[in-house]
């Protein structure tokens, strides 16, 4: 059930108008990796990206963006055993950096001259997008993990504890 909620929230966030790269997909991928079954968690960001890209338009770099978010989901699996504020914050920063490197390499491959100058130009022009990626990763990751942990603590010893993610 939580996987469906995450997918719907991620789809809505990507489809409604927003600032570039200011979406919770990486946070959802980290959360899914940390809390959902490992057979399900990589599919959550993939479904969000594939369905939303079909709706808003496919582009030359989809496999790089989809791949970066799937890798982010696997990074979230590290948090299963290391769920603490420092690790969660670190993974949100690391996933933003990894996304920046992978997706802009794809942009360079698709749209820039395959020279060192082209590669440099591509990454320099992408720096403004990194700010929003970092901001959204940190804010949405803190919100998802924080809200879930607060709810978990509130219902842990009640009859509602059955809805908690235990994997």
C-alpha positions in Angstrom: 0.0 0.0 0.0 2.8 2.4 0.9 4.5 1.7 -2.5 1.3 2.8 -4.3 1.1 6.0 -2.2 4.7 6.8 -3.0 4.2 6.2 -6.7 1.0 8.3 -6.9 2.7 11.1 -4.9 5.8 11.0 -7.1 3.7 11.0 -10.3 1.7 14.0 -9.1 4.8 15.9 -8.1 6.3 15.4 -11.6 3.2 16.2 -13.5 2.1 19.3 -11.8 4.0 22.5 -12.7 7.2 22.8 -10.6 10.6 24.4 -10.6 13.2 22.3 -12.5 14.6 19.4 -10.4 12.4 20.4 -7.4 10.6 17.1 -7.0 10.6 14.3 -4.4 11.6 11.4 -6.6 15.0 10.9 -5.1 13.6 11.1 -1.6 10.9 8.6 -2.5 13.6 6.3 -4.0 15.7 6.5 -0.8 12.6 5.9 1.4 11.5 3.0 -0.7 15.0 1.5 -0.5 15.1 2.0 3.2 11.6 0.7 4.1 10.1 -1.4 1.4 10.9 -5.0 0.4 14.0 -5.2 -1.8 12.0 -6.8 -4.6 9.7 -3.8 -4.8 11.8 -0.8 -3.9 13.8 -0.4 -7.2 10.5 -0.4 -9.1 9.0 2.6 -7.3 11.3 5.3 -8.8 11.4 3.5 -12.1 7.5 3.5 -12.4 7.4 7.1 -11.3 9.9 8.2 -13.9 8.7 6.0 -16.8 5.0 6.8 -16.4 5.5 10.5 -15.8 8.0 10.8 -18.7 5.5 9.2 -21.0 2.9 11.8 -19.9 5.1 14.9 -19.9 7.4 13.8 -22.8 10.3 11.4 -23.4 13.7 12.9 -24.0 17.2 11.7 -25.1 18.4 11.3 -21.6 15.6 9.2 -20.0 17.8 6.1 -19.5 20.3 8.2 -17.5 17.6 9.8 -15.3 15.8 6.6 -14.8 19.0 4.8 -14.0 20.1 7.4 -11.6 16.9 7.1 -9.6 17.0 3.3 -9.6 20.6 3.6 -8.2 19.2 6.0 -5.6 16.7 3.3 -4.6 19.6 0.9 -4.1 21.4 3.5 -2.1 18.3 3.7 0.1 18.8 0.0 0.8 21.9 0.9 2.7 19.7 2.9 5.1 17.8 -0.3 6.1 20.6 -1.0 8.5 21.9 2.5 9.0 18.8 4.6 9.5 19.8 7.6 11.5 19.7 11.3 10.7 23.4 11.6 9.6 23.1 8.6 7.2 19.8 9.8 5.8 21.1 13.3 5.3 24.4 12.0 3.8 22.5 9.8 1.3 20.3 12.7 0.3 23.4 14.7 -0.6 25.2 11.8 -2.2 22.2 10.9 -4.3 22.0 14.5 -5.6 25.7 14.4 -6.5 25.3 11.1 -8.2 22.2 12.2 -10.1 24.1 15.3 -11.3 27.1 13.3 -12.5 25.1 10.6 -14.3 22.4 12.7 -15.9 24.7 15.4 -17.1 27.0 12.8 -18.6 23.9 11.7 -20.6 23.2 15.3 -21.6 26.8 15.7 -22.7 26.5 12.4 -24.7 23.2 13.5 -26.4 23.6 17.3 -26.9 27.2 18.5 -26.6 30.4 18.0 -28.6 32.2 14.9 -27.4 35.3 16.9 -26.3 36.7 17.9 -23.0 35.4 21.5 -23.6 31.9 20.1 -24.4 31.9 18.1 -21.2 33.1 21.0 -19.1 30.5 23.3 -20.7 27.8 20.8 -20.1 28.6 20.4 -16.4 29.1 24.2 -15.8 25.7 24.9 -17.4 24.1 22.3 -15.2 25.3 23.8 -11.9 22.1 25.9 -11.4 20.0 22.7 -11.6 22.1 21.1 -8.9 20.9 23.6 -6.3 17.3 22.6 -6.8 18.3 18.9 -6.8 20.1 19.3 -3.5 17.3 21.4 -2.0 14.6 19.0 -2.9 16.6 15.9 -1.9 17.3 17.3 1.6 13.8 18.7 2.3 11.8 15.8 0.9 14.0 13.2 2.4 13.9 14.8 5.8 10.1 15.1 5.5 9.5 11.5 4.3 11.8 9.9 6.8 10.9 12.3 9.6 7.1 12.0 9.2 7.3 8.2 8.9 9.4 7.9 12.1 7.2 10.3 14.0 4.1 8.2 13.0 5.9 5.0 13.8 6.7 6.2 17.3 3.2 7.4 17.8 1.5 4.1 16.8 4.2 1.5 17.7 2.3 0.3 20.8 -1.2 0.7 19.5 -3.5 -1.5 17.5 -2.4 0.5 14.4 1.1 -0.9 14.6 0.2 -3.5 11.9 0.5 -0.8 9.2 4.1 -0.1 10.0 6.7 -1.2 7.5 8.7 -3.9 9.2 11.0 -5.0 6.4 
